[in-house]
C-alpha cells in the first residue's frame, strides 16, 4: 500500500470541504424556499393541517 503525502490529504480535504459547502448551500436554499412557500395560503393549507384546527385563521 502506497504511503500518502500531505498533498494527498490536503487535496482530499479540499474536495470534502467543497462537497460539504455545496450540501450546506442546497439545504439552506431548500429551507428558504419551503419557508417562502408556506407564506402562500393555498400551499400552507395543502402542506399542513394545523391551520384548519386553529380557532382563528392565519
Phi, psi and omega in degrees: 000130183286145179278134181272145179265171178298326178298320179298313180295323177294319179297315178297317180298318178297319179295314179298320179297317178297318179296316179295322177296319178297315179299318179298316180295318179296316179295320177295320178295319179295320178295316180297314180295321180291322178292321177293322179295327180288351176279346178270120185304319182296319179292317181298318179292326180287323185274317184244153178252005186288322184300320181287341179273346180276155181286317182257131179291156181284000000 
